[in-house]
Amino acid sequence: MQQLKIAFIGGGNMAEALIAGLRGAGHEGCHIAVSEPQAARRDYLSDQYGVSCMQQNSDAVSSADVLIMAVKPQQMQDALKDMSEHLKVDATVISIAAGVSTASLKSWLNGDANIVRVMPNTPSLLGAGMSVLFSDADELHKKRTEYVLNACGESLRVDKEQMMHAVTAVSGSGPAYLFLMAEVMQATGEKLGLNTEVAAKLAAQTVFGAGKMLVESGRSAKDLRHQVTSPGGTTQAALDVMYEEGMPAAIRQGVEAASKRSQELS
Ligand SMILES: NC(=O)c1ccc[n+]([C@@H]2O[C@H](COP(=O)([O-])OP(=O)(O)OC[C@H]3O[C@@H](n4cnc5c(N)ncnc54)[C@H](OP(=O)(O)O)[C@@H]3O)[C@@H](O)[C@H]2O)c1
């Protein structure tokens, strides 16, 4: 696995998160190529991560053991056009695009590729990602994919492709929900008199610390919430208002909307 040749098609935000994760995990033996239309982005990625960047997809694809399709869902069909003629027979083709089905990917690749669908998230950039994969290809292709993903954080498999919509809604888009939470906490801290720097630090470290507790304590989110909520105290006062204002319902409806959007995209 150490000698895998990995090629990214599209060098945008999510590709960068995965590249940073791979580099951060010390997978120096892996050769990483990135095909990306924008010259400024190619320069940035090669300077920052020491990857080989190119403009022509075919140059990146022909020697790749693992091809990671990191373009927007609506760009996928175009990006896969004519790719099958350059692809190695036993190459693993990973798609990270939200909502694009295995059946569509196979048909755009003339039907005979080893497809793995993955839903990563941006904390992969720091090695703290959560990625989920689905594939009906051989075990080798799932193992190769896990090798890449585990360099960027945690990974899980689902055995029904339909589950990828829920995965996208919870962990794929999830970091944005927590950023919104931090944004509102910071703004309210400022309204209550804290300066911007202090309010930003309090919000960020609180989201980080709470996340770390949730992951490392082995306790449920509900349990941990009860633990910090003394009856009649300040947290109780906050949560009462948050429930009254419909915060849990808003989160539920938001997550469901993301899942619905993923279904529409497919
Ligand atoms: N961002 C997230 O949090 C997240 C999380 C999970 C999954 N994803 C998935 O990751 C994928 C990429 O998202 P992103 O946020 O990284 O998008 P992005 O920043 O727009 O990156 C896509 C890059 O691919 C380039 N590109 C477009 N067509 C191409 C082609 N035919 N060949 C080679 N490169 C091409 C784009 O160039 P132009 O700008 O010139 O078009 C752009 O630089 C999406 O499918 C998304 O569903 C994203």
The ligand as an SDF file (V2000), in Angstrom:
LIG
                    3D

 48 52  0  0  0  0  0  0  0  0999 V2000
  -16.4880   20.4210    0.6850 N   0  0  0  0  0  0  0  0  0  0  0  0
  -16.9880   19.4990    1.5000 C   0  0  0  0  0  0  0  0  0  0  0  0
  -17.1660   19.6870    2.7120 O   0  0  0  0  0  0  0  0  0  0  0  0
  -17.3270   18.1330    0.9600 C   0  0  0  0  0  0  0  0  0  0  0  0
  -17.6310   17.0970    1.8530 C   0  0  0  0  0  0  0  0  0  0  0  0
  -17.8860   15.8290    1.3240 C   0  0  0  0  0  0  0  0  0  0  0  0
  -17.8670   15.6210   -0.0390 C   0  0  0  0  0  0  0  0  0  0  0  0
  -17.6130   16.6540   -0.8710 N   0  0  0  0  0  0  0  0  0  0  0  0
  -17.6200   16.3940   -2.3180 C   0  0  0  0  0  0  0  0  0  0  0  0
  -16.3400   16.7000   -2.8090 O   0  0  0  0  0  0  0  0  0  0  0  0
  -16.4440   17.1020   -4.1700 C   0  0  0  0  0  0  0  0  0  0  0  0
  -15.5660   18.3110   -4.3720 C   0  0  0  0  0  0  0  0  0  0  0  0
  -16.0520   19.3620   -3.5460 O   0  0  0  0  0  0  0  0  0  0  0  0
  -15.1470   20.6330   -3.2520 P   0  0  0  0  0  0  0  0  0  0  0  0
  -15.8430   21.4000   -2.1930 O   0  0  0  0  0  0  0  0  0  0  0  0
  -13.7310   20.1980   -3.0560 O   0  0  0  0  0  0  0  0  0  0  0  0
  -15.2840   21.3850   -4.6770 O   0  0  0  0  0  0  0  0  0  0  0  0
  -14.3270   22.4590   -5.3330 P   0  0  0  0  0  0  0  0  0  0  0  0
  -13.5500   23.1790   -4.2780 O   0  0  0  0  0  0  0  0  0  0  0  0
  -15.1510   23.2380   -6.3270 O   0  0  0  0  0  0  0  0  0  0  0  0
  -13.2630   21.5540   -6.1350 O   0  0  0  0  0  0  0  0  0  0  0  0
  -13.5120   20.9530   -7.3790 C   0  0  0  0  0  0  0  0  0  0  0  0
  -12.3130   21.2730   -8.2640 C   0  0  0  0  0  0  0  0  0  0  0  0
  -12.3570   20.4380   -9.4250 O   0  0  0  0  0  0  0  0  0  0  0  0
  -12.0690   21.2370  -10.5670 C   0  0  0  0  0  0  0  0  0  0  0  0
  -12.6460   20.6330  -11.7690 N   0  0  0  0  0  0  0  0  0  0  0  0
  -13.8500   20.8610  -12.3380 C   0  0  0  0  0  0  0  0  0  0  0  0
  -14.0360   20.1140  -13.4390 N   0  0  0  0  0  0  0  0  0  0  0  0
  -12.9020   19.3750  -13.5880 C   0  0  0  0  0  0  0  0  0  0  0  0
  -12.4810   18.4080  -14.5400 C   0  0  0  0  0  0  0  0  0  0  0  0
  -13.2480   18.0350  -15.5900 N   0  0  0  0  0  0  0  0  0  0  0  0
  -11.2710   17.8560  -14.4030 N   0  0  0  0  0  0  0  0  0  0  0  0
  -10.4550   18.2190  -13.3510 C   0  0  0  0  0  0  0  0  0  0  0  0
  -10.8130   19.1250  -12.4110 N   0  0  0  0  0  0  0  0  0  0  0  0
  -12.0150   19.7020  -12.5220 C   0  0  0  0  0  0  0  0  0  0  0  0
  -12.7030   22.5630  -10.2160 C   0  0  0  0  0  0  0  0  0  0  0  0
  -12.2170   23.6050  -11.0410 O   0  0  0  0  0  0  0  0  0  0  0  0
  -13.2420   24.8290  -11.3800 P   0  0  0  0  0  0  0  0  0  0  0  0
  -13.3840   25.6080  -10.1120 O   0  0  0  0  0  0  0  0  0  0  0  0
  -12.4990   25.5740  -12.4460 O   0  0  0  0  0  0  0  0  0  0  0  0
  -14.5340   24.2300  -11.8300 O   0  0  0  0  0  0  0  0  0  0  0  0
  -12.2910   22.7150   -8.7650 C   0  0  0  0  0  0  0  0  0  0  0  0
  -11.0140   23.2650   -8.6070 O   0  0  0  0  0  0  0  0  0  0  0  0
  -17.9110   17.3740   -4.4510 C   0  0  0  0  0  0  0  0  0  0  0  0
  -18.4070   16.3840   -5.3270 O   0  0  0  0  0  0  0  0  0  0  0  0
  -18.5820   17.3010   -3.1080 C   0  0  0  0  0  0  0  0  0  0  0  0
  -19.8710   16.7040   -3.2000 O   0  0  0  0  0  0  0  0  0  0  0  0
  -17.3140   17.9000   -0.4090 C   0  0  0  0  0  0  0  0  0  0  0  0
  1  2  1  0
  2  3  2  0
  2  4  1  0
  4  5  1  0
  4 48  2  0
  5  6  2  0
  6  7  1  0
  7  8  2  0
  8  9  1  0
  8 48  1  0
  9 10  1  0
  9 46  1  0
 10 11  1  0
 11 12  1  0
 11 44  1  0
 12 13  1  0
 13 14  1  0
 14 15  2  0
 14 16  1  0
 14 17  1  0
 17 18  1  0
 18 19  2  0
 18 20  1  0
 18 21  1  0
 21 22  1  0
 22 23  1  0
 23 24  1  0
 23 42  1  0
 24 25  1  0
 25 26  1  0
 25 36  1  0
 26 27  1  0
 26 35  1  0
 27 28  2  0
 28 29  1  0
 29 30  1  0
 29 35  2  0
 30 31  1  0
 30 32  2  0
 32 33  1  0
 33 34  2  0
 34 35  1  0
 36 37  1  0
 36 42  1  0
 37 38  1  0
 38 39  2  0
 38 40  1  0
 38 41  1  0
 42 43  1  0
 44 45  1  0
 44 46  1  0
 46 47  1  0
M  CHG  2   8   1  16  -1
M  END
$$$$
